[in-house]
């Protein structure tokens, strides 16, 4: 039988809410943001006029007649043939390259 005294930890407790430094208030006064335009990023729409073709629309709206393929691809849900567009039809325009 040993007569050595042992340390009693039965009354010890501890808790930690977080190890991050606590911050009372965040200062966003130096944060700024601006958007000049979203038109070139998201494209737009175009209503087909009599005499229009996808290449004519591409030249007029995107600055490149060869971009007709991009207009056609953006409208595959409503166009089956790039040569069959109708006046009054609204087409989605892709963003300018």
Jmol script that loads the backbone (N, CA, C; Angstrom):
load data "model"
ATOM      1  N   UNK A   1       0.823  -1.148   0.000  1.00  0.00           N
ATOM      2  CA  UNK A   1       0.000   0.000   0.000  1.00  0.00           C
ATOM      3  C   UNK A   1       0.885   1.234   0.000  1.00  0.00           C
ATOM      4  N   UNK A   2       0.547   2.194  -0.879  1.00  0.00           N
ATOM      5  CA  UNK A   2       1.359   3.381  -1.029  1.00  0.00           C
ATOM      6  C   UNK A   2       0.757   4.524  -0.244  1.00  0.00           C
ATOM      7  N   UNK A   3       1.594   5.356   0.322  1.00  0.00           N
ATOM      8  CA  UNK A   3       1.125   6.507   1.084  1.00  0.00           C
ATOM      9  C   UNK A   3       1.359   7.811   0.324  1.00  0.00           C
ATOM     10  N   UNK A   4       1.724   7.695  -0.982  1.00  0.00           N
ATOM     11  CA  UNK A   4       1.954   8.896  -1.799  1.00  0.00           C
ATOM     12  C   UNK A   4       0.639   9.610  -2.065  1.00  0.00           C
ATOM     13  N   UNK A   5       0.674  10.924  -1.974  1.00  0.00           N
ATOM     14  CA  UNK A   5      -0.517  11.713  -2.255  1.00  0.00           C
ATOM     15  C   UNK A   5      -0.618  11.923  -3.763  1.00  0.00           C
ATOM     16  N   UNK A   6      -1.840  11.851  -4.288  1.00  0.00           N
ATOM     17  CA  UNK A   6      -2.085  12.073  -5.718  1.00  0.00           C
ATOM     18  C   UNK A   6      -2.776  13.417  -5.898  1.00  0.00           C
ATOM     19  N   UNK A   7      -2.527  14.016  -7.034  1.00  0.00           N
ATOM     20  CA  UNK A   7      -3.134  15.308  -7.348  1.00  0.00           C
ATOM     21  C   UNK A   7      -4.588  15.072  -7.723  1.00  0.00           C
ATOM     22  N   UNK A   8      -5.470  15.911  -7.202  1.00  0.00           N
ATOM     23  CA  UNK A   8      -6.907  15.788  -7.463  1.00  0.00           C
ATOM     24  C   UNK A   8      -7.327  16.832  -8.501  1.00  0.00           C
ATOM     25  N   UNK A   9      -7.706  16.370  -9.705  1.00  0.00           N
ATOM     26  CA  UNK A   9      -8.164  17.257 -10.769  1.00  0.00           C
ATOM     27  C   UNK A   9      -9.683  17.239 -10.919  1.00  0.00           C
ATOM     28  N   UNK A  10     -10.398  16.687 -10.025  1.00  0.00           N
ATOM     29  CA  UNK A  10     -11.841  16.525 -10.152  1.00  0.00           C
ATOM     30  C   UNK A  10     -12.606  17.848 -10.192  1.00  0.00           C
ATOM     31  N   UNK A  11     -12.082  18.916  -9.678  1.00  0.00           N
ATOM     32  CA  UNK A  11     -12.781  20.200  -9.670  1.00  0.00           C
ATOM     33  C   UNK A  11     -12.342  21.140 -10.786  1.00  0.00           C
ATOM     34  N   UNK A  12     -11.510  20.674 -11.714  1.00  0.00           N
ATOM     35  CA  UNK A  12     -10.981  21.534 -12.774  1.00  0.00           C
ATOM     36  C   UNK A  12     -11.896  21.473 -13.996  1.00  0.00           C
ATOM     37  N   UNK A  13     -12.183  22.624 -14.542  1.00  0.00           N
ATOM     38  CA  UNK A  13     -12.962  22.678 -15.792  1.00  0.00           C
ATOM     39  C   UNK A  13     -12.391  23.773 -16.678  1.00  0.00           C
ATOM     40  N   UNK A  14     -12.642  23.656 -18.004  1.00  0.00           N
ATOM     41  CA  UNK A  14     -12.155  24.659 -18.958  1.00  0.00           C
ATOM     42  C   UNK A  14     -13.075  24.691 -20.166  1.00  0.00           C
ATOM     43  N   UNK A  15     -13.098  25.818 -20.841  1.00  0.00           N
ATOM     44  CA  UNK A  15     -13.859  25.928 -22.089  1.00  0.00           C
ATOM     45  C   UNK A  15     -13.178  26.941 -22.990  1.00  0.00           C
ATOM     46  N   UNK A  16     -13.329  26.738 -24.314  1.00  0.00           N
ATOM     47  CA  UNK A  16     -12.781  27.650 -25.308  1.00  0.00           C
ATOM     48  C   UNK A  16     -13.881  27.934 -26.319  1.00  0.00           C
ATOM     49  N   UNK A  17     -14.273  29.203 -26.459  1.00  0.00           N
ATOM     50  CA  UNK A  17     -15.286  29.578 -27.439  1.00  0.00           C
ATOM     51  C   UNK A  17     -14.690  29.617 -28.843  1.00  0.00           C
ATOM     52  N   UNK A  18     -13.517  30.207 -28.948  1.00  0.00           N
ATOM     53  CA  UNK A  18     -12.861  30.338 -30.240  1.00  0.00           C
ATOM     54  C   UNK A  18     -11.387  30.587 -30.021  1.00  0.00           C
ATOM     55  N   UNK A  19     -10.616  30.239 -31.029  1.00  0.00           N
ATOM     56  CA  UNK A  19      -9.190  30.553 -30.948  1.00  0.00           C
ATOM     57  C   UNK A  19      -8.880  31.800 -31.764  1.00  0.00           C
ATOM     58  N   UNK A  20      -9.888  32.317 -32.480  1.00  0.00           N
ATOM     59  CA  UNK A  20      -9.691  33.526 -33.280  1.00  0.00           C
ATOM     60  C   UNK A  20      -9.734  34.751 -32.376  1.00  0.00           C
ATOM     61  N   UNK A  21      -9.040  35.771 -32.824  1.00  0.00           N
ATOM     62  CA  UNK A  21      -9.054  37.016 -32.068  1.00  0.00           C
ATOM     63  C   UNK A  21     -10.443  37.626 -32.173  1.00  0.00           C
ATOM     64  N   UNK A  22     -10.978  38.073 -31.076  1.00  0.00           N
ATOM     65  CA  UNK A  22     -12.314  38.660 -31.076  1.00  0.00           C
ATOM     66  C   UNK A  22     -12.258  40.080 -31.622  1.00  0.00           C
ATOM     67  N   UNK A  23     -13.238  40.403 -32.464  1.00  0.00           N
ATOM     68  CA  UNK A  23     -13.333  41.723 -33.069  1.00  0.00           C
ATOM     69  C   UNK A  23     -14.699  42.282 -32.727  1.00  0.00           C
ATOM     70  N   UNK A  24     -14.723  43.468 -32.156  1.00  0.00           N
ATOM     71  CA  UNK A  24     -15.994  44.080 -31.782  1.00  0.00           C
ATOM     72  C   UNK A  24     -16.727  44.649 -32.996  1.00  0.00           C
ATOM     73  N   UNK A  25     -15.988  45.254 -33.918  1.00  0.00           N
ATOM     74  CA  UNK A  25     -16.621  45.915 -35.043  1.00  0.00           C
ATOM     75  C   UNK A  25     -15.687  45.844 -36.249  1.00  0.00           C
ATOM     76  N   UNK A  26     -16.266  45.588 -37.424  1.00  0.00           N
ATOM     77  CA  UNK A  26     -15.482  45.538 -38.652  1.00  0.00           C
ATOM     78  C   UNK A  26     -15.673  46.856 -39.394  1.00  0.00           C
ATOM     79  N   UNK A  27     -14.576  47.432 -39.861  1.00  0.00           N
ATOM     80  CA  UNK A  27     -14.629  48.722 -40.551  1.00  0.00           C
ATOM     81  C   UNK A  27     -14.570  48.507 -42.060  1.00  0.00           C
ATOM     82  N   UNK A  28     -15.686  48.768 -42.752  1.00  0.00           N
ATOM     83  CA  UNK A  28     -15.751  48.652 -44.202  1.00  0.00           C
ATOM     84  C   UNK A  28     -15.705  50.022 -44.883  1.00  0.00           C
ATOM     85  N   UNK A  29     -15.323  51.064 -44.174  1.00  0.00           N
ATOM     86  CA  UNK A  29     -15.370  52.422 -44.717  1.00  0.00           C
ATOM     87  C   UNK A  29     -14.439  52.614 -45.913  1.00  0.00           C
ATOM     88  N   UNK A  30     -13.396  51.831 -46.033  1.00  0.00           N
ATOM     89  CA  UNK A  30     -12.461  51.978 -47.149  1.00  0.00           C
ATOM     90  C   UNK A  30     -12.799  51.104 -48.351  1.00  0.00           C
ATOM     91  N   UNK A  31     -13.875  50.351 -48.284  1.00  0.00           N
ATOM     92  CA  UNK A  31     -14.240  49.444 -49.370  1.00  0.00           C
ATOM     93  C   UNK A  31     -15.100  50.181 -50.386  1.00  0.00           C
ATOM     94  N   UNK A  32     -14.718  50.080 -51.672  1.00  0.00           N
ATOM     95  CA  UNK A  32     -15.509  50.694 -52.734  1.00  0.00           C
ATOM     96  C   UNK A  32     -15.686  49.694 -53.874  1.00  0.00           C
ATOM     97  N   UNK A  33     -16.717  49.926 -54.682  1.00  0.00           N
ATOM     98  CA  UNK A  33     -16.976  49.082 -55.832  1.00  0.00           C
ATOM     99  C   UNK A  33     -17.735  49.905 -56.859  1.00  0.00           C
ATOM    100  N   UNK A  34     -17.518  49.588 -58.136  1.00  0.00           N
ATOM    101  CA  UNK A  34     -18.271  50.282 -59.174  1.00  0.00           C
ATOM    102  C   UNK A  34     -18.407  49.400 -60.397  1.00  0.00           C
ATOM    103  N   UNK A  35     -19.478  49.611 -61.150  1.00  0.00           N
ATOM    104  CA  UNK A  35     -19.715  48.916 -62.407  1.00  0.00           C
ATOM    105  C   UNK A  35     -20.106  49.979 -63.420  1.00  0.00           C
ATOM    106  N   UNK A  36     -19.313  50.119 -64.479  1.00  0.00           N
ATOM    107  CA  UNK A  36     -19.639  51.102 -65.506  1.00  0.00           C
ATOM    108  C   UNK A  36     -20.808  50.621 -66.351  1.00  0.00           C
ATOM    109  N   UNK A  37     -20.714  49.380 -66.827  1.00  0.00           N
ATOM    110  CA  UNK A  37     -21.781  48.810 -67.646  1.00  0.00           C
ATOM    111  C   UNK A  37     -21.662  47.296 -67.633  1.00  0.00           C
ATOM    112  N   UNK A  38     -22.788  46.658 -67.754  1.00  0.00           N
ATOM    113  CA  UNK A  38     -22.779  45.198 -67.886  1.00  0.00           C
ATOM    114  C   UNK A  38     -23.151  44.792 -69.304  1.00  0.00           C
ATOM    115  N   UNK A  39     -23.475  45.748 -70.170  1.00  0.00           N
ATOM    116  CA  UNK A  39     -23.952  45.457 -71.515  1.00  0.00           C
ATOM    117  C   UNK A  39     -22.963  44.607 -72.309  1.00  0.00           C
ATOM    118  N   UNK A  40     -21.683  44.923 -72.239  1.00  0.00           N
ATOM    119  CA  UNK A  40     -20.705  44.165 -73.013  1.00  0.00           C
ATOM    120  C   UNK A  40     -20.424  42.800 -72.405  1.00  0.00           C
ATOM    121  N   UNK A  41     -20.783  42.602 -71.174  1.00  0.00           N
ATOM    122  CA  UNK A  41     -20.518  41.334 -70.511  1.00  0.00           C
ATOM    123  C   UNK A  41     -21.646  40.332 -70.690  1.00  0.00           C
ATOM    124  N   UNK A  42     -22.878  40.802 -70.677  1.00  0.00           N
ATOM    125  CA  UNK A  42     -24.011  39.885 -70.714  1.00  0.00           C
ATOM    126  C   UNK A  42     -24.746  39.865 -72.040  1.00  0.00           C
ATOM    127  N   UNK A  43     -24.378  40.722 -72.973  1.00  0.00           N
ATOM    128  CA  UNK A  43     -25.075  40.754 -74.252  1.00  0.00           C
ATOM    129  C   UNK A  43     -26.367  41.543 -74.127  1.00  0.00           C
ATOM    130  N   UNK A  44     -27.371  41.126 -74.855  1.00  0.00           N
ATOM    131  CA  UNK A  44     -28.652  41.814 -74.832  1.00  0.00           C
ATOM    132  C   UNK A  44     -29.613  41.068 -75.734  1.00  0.00           C
ATOM    133  N   UNK A  45     -30.566  41.794 -76.273  1.00  0.00           N
ATOM    134  CA  UNK A  45     -31.503  41.191 -77.211  1.00  0.00           C
ATOM    135  C   UNK A  45     -31.617  42.063 -78.447  1.00  0.00           C
ATOM    136  N   UNK A  46     -32.110  41.475 -79.507  1.00  0.00           N
ATOM    137  CA  UNK A  46     -32.311  42.188 -80.769  1.00  0.00           C
ATOM    138  C   UNK A  46     -33.594  41.673 -81.400  1.00  0.00           C
ATOM    139  N   UNK A  47     -34.441  42.585 -81.873  1.00  0.00           N
ATOM    140  CA  UNK A  47     -35.662  42.209 -82.574  1.00  0.00           C
ATOM    141  C   UNK A  47     -35.391  42.242 -84.070  1.00  0.00           C
ATOM    142  N   UNK A  48     -35.578  41.116 -84.714  1.00  0.00           N
ATOM    143  CA  UNK A  48     -35.290  40.958 -86.139  1.00  0.00           C
ATOM    144  C   UNK A  48     -36.194  41.875 -86.960  1.00  0.00           C
ATOM    145  N   UNK A  49     -35.569  42.581 -87.910  1.00  0.00           N
ATOM    146  CA  UNK A  49     -36.283  43.467 -88.837  1.00  0.00           C
ATOM    147  C   UNK A  49     -36.316  42.823 -90.225  1.00  0.00           C
ATOM    148  N   UNK A  50     -37.239  43.268 -91.063  1.00  0.00           N
ATOM    149  CA  UNK A  50     -37.324  42.779 -92.434  1.00  0.00           C
ATOM    150  C   UNK A  50     -35.991  43.040 -93.139  1.00  0.00           C
ATOM    151  N   UNK A  51     -35.458  42.046 -93.812  1.00  0.00           N
ATOM    152  CA  UNK A  51     -34.195  42.180 -94.537  1.00  0.00           C
ATOM    153  C   UNK A  51     -32.969  41.829 -93.707  1.00  0.00           C
ATOM    154  N   UNK A  52     -33.145  41.515 -92.428  1.00  0.00           N
ATOM    155  CA  UNK A  52     -32.017  41.153 -91.567  1.00  0.00           C
ATOM    156  C   UNK A  52     -31.511  39.749 -91.871  1.00  0.00           C
ATOM    157  N   UNK A  53     -30.253  39.550 -91.605  1.00  0.00           N
ATOM    158  CA  UNK A  53     -29.624  38.230 -91.593  1.00  0.00           C
ATOM    159  C   UNK A  53     -28.768  38.189 -90.336  1.00  0.00           C
ATOM    160  N   UNK A  54     -28.375  36.995 -89.941  1.00  0.00           N
ATOM    161  CA  UNK A  54     -27.540  36.908 -88.735  1.00  0.00           C
ATOM    162  C   UNK A  54     -26.220  37.646 -88.928  1.00  0.00           C
ATOM    163  N   UNK A  55     -25.646  37.592 -90.127  1.00  0.00           N
ATOM    164  CA  UNK A  55     -24.375  38.296 -90.347  1.00  0.00           C
ATOM    165  C   UNK A  55     -24.576  39.814 -90.314  1.00  0.00           C
ATOM    166  N   UNK A  56     -25.710  40.294 -90.828  1.00  0.00           N
ATOM    167  CA  UNK A  56     -25.995  41.735 -90.775  1.00  0.00           C
ATOM    168  C   UNK A  56     -26.167  42.187 -89.328  1.00  0.00           C
ATOM    169  N   UNK A  57     -26.903  41.383 -88.553  1.00  0.00           N
ATOM    170  CA  UNK A  57     -27.107  41.700 -87.133  1.00  0.00           C
ATOM    171  C   UNK A  57     -25.769  41.663 -86.394  1.00  0.00           C
ATOM    172  N   UNK A  58     -24.943  40.655 -86.697  1.00  0.00           N
ATOM    173  CA  UNK A  58     -23.637  40.525 -86.048  1.00  0.00           C
ATOM    174  C   UNK A  58     -22.756  41.728 -86.341  1.00  0.00           C
ATOM    175  N   UNK A  59     -22.747  42.183 -87.599  1.00  0.00           N
ATOM    176  CA  UNK A  59     -21.943  43.350 -87.972  1.00  0.00           C
ATOM    177  C   UNK A  59     -22.433  44.590 -87.232  1.00  0.00           C
ATOM    178  N   UNK A  60     -23.757  44.768 -87.215  1.00  0.00           N
ATOM    179  CA  UNK A  60     -24.363  45.965 -86.605  1.00  0.00           C
ATOM    180  C   UNK A  60     -24.228  45.964 -85.087  1.00  0.00           C
ATOM    181  N   UNK A  61     -24.479  44.828 -84.456  1.00  0.00           N
ATOM    182  CA  UNK A  61     -24.539  44.778 -82.992  1.00  0.00           C
ATOM    183  C   UNK A  61     -23.229  44.371 -82.326  1.00  0.00           C
ATOM    184  N   UNK A  62     -22.435  43.531 -83.008  1.00  0.00           N
ATOM    185  CA  UNK A  62     -21.199  43.029 -82.398  1.00  0.00           C
ATOM    186  C   UNK A  62     -19.942  43.547 -83.086  1.00  0.00           C
ATOM    187  N   UNK A  63     -20.119  44.225 -84.240  1.00  0.00           N
ATOM    188  CA  UNK A  63     -18.974  44.805 -84.930  1.00  0.00           C
ATOM    189  C   UNK A  63     -18.211  43.833 -85.801  1.00  0.00           C
ATOM    190  N   UNK A  64     -18.756  42.621 -86.012  1.00  0.00           N
ATOM    191  CA  UNK A  64     -18.073  41.609 -86.806  1.00  0.00           C
ATOM    192  C   UNK A  64     -19.106  40.696 -87.448  1.00  0.00           C
ATOM    193  N   UNK A  65     -19.219  40.763 -88.777  1.00  0.00           N
ATOM    194  CA  UNK A  65     -20.207  39.945 -89.485  1.00  0.00           C
ATOM    195  C   UNK A  65     -19.982  38.454 -89.262  1.00  0.00           C
ATOM    196  N   UNK A  66     -18.742  38.059 -89.037  1.00  0.00           N
ATOM    197  CA  UNK A  66     -18.434  36.641 -88.808  1.00  0.00           C
ATOM    198  C   UNK A  66     -18.916  36.135 -87.457  1.00  0.00           C
ATOM    199  N   UNK A  67     -19.378  37.031 -86.616  1.00  0.00           N
ATOM    200  CA  UNK A  67     -19.887  36.637 -85.296  1.00  0.00           C
ATOM    201  C   UNK A  67     -21.320  36.098 -85.385  1.00  0.00           C
ATOM    202  N   UNK A  68     -21.854  35.933 -86.605  1.00  0.00           N
ATOM    203  CA  UNK A  68     -23.206  35.394 -86.770  1.00  0.00           C
ATOM    204  C   UNK A  68     -23.320  34.022 -86.123  1.00  0.00           C
ATOM    205  N   UNK A  69     -22.235  33.248 -86.146  1.00  0.00           N
ATOM    206  CA  UNK A  69     -22.257  31.901 -85.547  1.00  0.00           C
ATOM    207  C   UNK A  69     -22.490  31.983 -84.041  1.00  0.00           C
ATOM    208  N   UNK A  70     -21.931  32.998 -83.403  1.00  0.00           N
ATOM    209  CA  UNK A  70     -22.132  33.176 -81.959  1.00  0.00           C
ATOM    210  C   UNK A  70     -23.587  33.521 -81.653  1.00  0.00           C
ATOM    211  N   UNK A  71     -24.201  34.345 -82.511  1.00  0.00           N
ATOM    212  CA  UNK A  71     -25.621  34.666 -82.332  1.00  0.00           C
ATOM    213  C   UNK A  71     -26.458  33.405 -82.527  1.00  0.00           C
ATOM    214  N   UNK A  72     -26.131  32.635 -83.567  1.00  0.00           N
ATOM    215  CA  UNK A  72     -26.863  31.395 -83.828  1.00  0.00           C
ATOM    216  C   UNK A  72     -26.754  30.440 -82.635  1.00  0.00           C
ATOM    217  N   UNK A  73     -25.558  30.259 -82.098  1.00  0.00           N
ATOM    218  CA  UNK A  73     -25.357  29.360 -80.948  1.00  0.00           C
ATOM    219  C   UNK A  73     -26.110  29.848 -79.715  1.00  0.00           C
ATOM    220  N   UNK A  74     -26.174  31.155 -79.526  1.00  0.00           N
ATOM    221  CA  UNK A  74     -26.882  31.720 -78.367  1.00  0.00           C
ATOM    222  C   UNK A  74     -28.397  31.531 -78.478  1.00  0.00           C
ATOM    223  N   UNK A  75     -28.874  31.204 -79.694  1.00  0.00           N
ATOM    224  CA  UNK A  75     -30.311  31.090 -79.936  1.00  0.00           C
ATOM    225  C   UNK A  75     -30.720  29.715 -80.447  1.00  0.00           C
ATOM    226  N   UNK A  76     -29.912  28.707 -80.170  1.00  0.00           N
ATOM    227  CA  UNK A  76     -30.233  27.346 -80.629  1.00  0.00           C
ATOM    228  C   UNK A  76     -31.574  26.861 -80.096  1.00  0.00           C
ATOM    229  N   UNK A  77     -32.042  27.435 -78.997  1.00  0.00           N
ATOM    230  CA  UNK A  77     -33.330  27.030 -78.439  1.00  0.00           C
ATOM    231  C   UNK A  77     -34.502  27.520 -79.290  1.00  0.00           C
ATOM    232  N   UNK A  78     -34.297  28.537 -80.139  1.00  0.00           N
ATOM    233  CA  UNK A  78     -35.376  29.048 -80.991  1.00  0.00           C
ATOM    234  C   UNK A  78     -35.059  28.989 -82.479  1.00  0.00           C
ATOM    235  N   UNK A  79     -33.801  28.719 -82.834  1.00  0.00           N
ATOM    236  CA  UNK A  79     -33.414  28.645 -84.247  1.00  0.00           C
ATOM    237  C   UNK A  79     -32.886  27.253 -84.595  1.00  0.00           C
ATOM    238  N   UNK A  80     -33.422  26.698 -85.682  1.00  0.00           N
ATOM    239  CA  UNK A  80     -32.903  25.427 -86.204  1.00  0.00           C
ATOM    240  C   UNK A  80     -31.991  25.659 -87.400  1.00  0.00           C
ATOM    241  N   UNK A  81     -32.224  26.769 -88.094  1.00  0.00           N
ATOM    242  CA  UNK A  81     -31.497  27.083 -89.318  1.00  0.00           C
ATOM    243  C   UNK A  81     -31.095  28.559 -89.265  1.00  0.00           C
ATOM    244  N   UNK A  82     -29.802  28.871 -89.417  1.00  0.00           N
ATOM    245  CA  UNK A  82     -29.377  30.276 -89.326  1.00  0.00           C
ATOM    246  C   UNK A  82     -29.934  31.151 -90.450  1.00  0.00           C
ATOM    247  N   UNK A  83     -30.413  30.539 -91.516  1.00  0.00           N
ATOM    248  CA  UNK A  83     -30.967  31.309 -92.633  1.00  0.00           C
ATOM    249  C   UNK A  83     -32.464  31.544 -92.497  1.00  0.00           C
ATOM    250  N   UNK A  84     -33.074  31.052 -91.432  1.00  0.00           N
ATOM    251  CA  UNK A  84     -34.524  31.179 -91.269  1.00  0.00           C
ATOM    252  C   UNK A  84     -34.875  31.959 -90.009  1.00  0.00           C
ATOM    253  N   UNK A  85     -34.584  33.258 -90.061  1.00  0.00           N
ATOM    254  CA  UNK A  85     -35.022  34.145 -88.983  1.00  0.00           C
ATOM    255  C   UNK A  85     -36.202  34.940 -89.506  1.00  0.00           C
ATOM    256  N   UNK A  86     -37.096  35.351 -88.617  1.00  0.00           N
ATOM    257  CA  UNK A  86     -38.331  36.023 -89.007  1.00  0.00           C
ATOM    258  C   UNK A  86     -38.408  37.418 -88.392  1.00  0.00           C
ATOM    259  N   UNK A  87     -38.917  38.408 -89.159  1.00  0.00           N
ATOM    260  CA  UNK A  87     -39.136  39.740 -88.585  1.00  0.00           C
ATOM    261  C   UNK A  87     -40.026  39.649 -87.346  1.00  0.00           C
ATOM    262  N   UNK A  88     -39.647  40.394 -86.319  1.00  0.00           N
ATOM    263  CA  UNK A  88     -40.387  40.381 -85.060  1.00  0.00           C
ATOM    264  C   UNK A  88     -39.832  39.398 -84.045  1.00  0.00           C
ATOM    265  N   UNK A  89     -39.015  38.484 -84.507  1.00  0.00           N
ATOM    266  CA  UNK A  89     -38.408  37.492 -83.621  1.00  0.00           C
ATOM    267  C   UNK A  89     -37.370  38.185 -82.735  1.00  0.00           C
ATOM    268  N   UNK A  90     -37.356  37.854 -81.454  1.00  0.00           N
ATOM    269  CA  UNK A  90     -36.380  38.422 -80.529  1.00  0.00           C
ATOM    270  C   UNK A  90     -35.247  37.421 -80.332  1.00  0.00           C
ATOM    271  N   UNK A  91     -34.045  37.876 -80.594  1.00  0.00           N
ATOM    272  CA  UNK A  91     -32.856  37.023 -80.463  1.00  0.00           C
ATOM    273  C   UNK A  91     -31.987  37.511 -79.315  1.00  0.00           C
ATOM    274  N   UNK A  92     -31.362  36.564 -78.625  1.00  0.00           N
ATOM    275  CA  UNK A  92     -30.394  36.894 -77.577  1.00  0.00           C
ATOM    276  C   UNK A  92     -29.061  37.205 -78.272  1.00  0.00           C
ATOM    277  N   UNK A  93     -28.419  38.249 -77.830  1.00  0.00           N
ATOM    278  CA  UNK A  93     -27.097  38.582 -78.357  1.00  0.00           C
ATOM    279  C   UNK A  93     -26.036  38.136 -77.367  1.00  0.00           C
ATOM    280  N   UNK A  94     -24.985  37.503 -77.854  1.00  0.00           N
ATOM    281  CA  UNK A  94     -23.884  37.131 -76.951  1.00  0.00           C
ATOM    282  C   UNK A  94     -23.103  38.381 -76.569  1.00  0.00           C
ATOM    283  N   UNK A  95     -22.287  38.291 -75.530  1.00  0.00           N
ATOM    284  CA  UNK A  95     -21.449  39.447 -75.156  1.00  0.00           C
ATOM    285  C   UNK A  95     -20.472  39.780 -76.283  1.00  0.00           C
ATOM    286  N   UNK A  96     -20.108  41.047 -76.396  1.00  0.00           N
ATOM    287  CA  UNK A  96     -19.103  41.443 -77.382  1.00  0.00           C
ATOM    288  C   UNK A  96     -17.777  40.810 -77.001  1.00  0.00           C
ATOM    289  N   UNK A  97     -17.057  40.355 -78.001  1.00  0.00           N
ATOM    290  CA  UNK A  97     -15.768  39.687 -77.743  1.00  0.00           C
ATOM    291  C   UNK A  97     -14.706  40.675 -77.349  1.00  0.00           C
TER     292      UNK A  97
END
end "model"
wireframe off; spacefill off
backbone 0.3
color backbone group
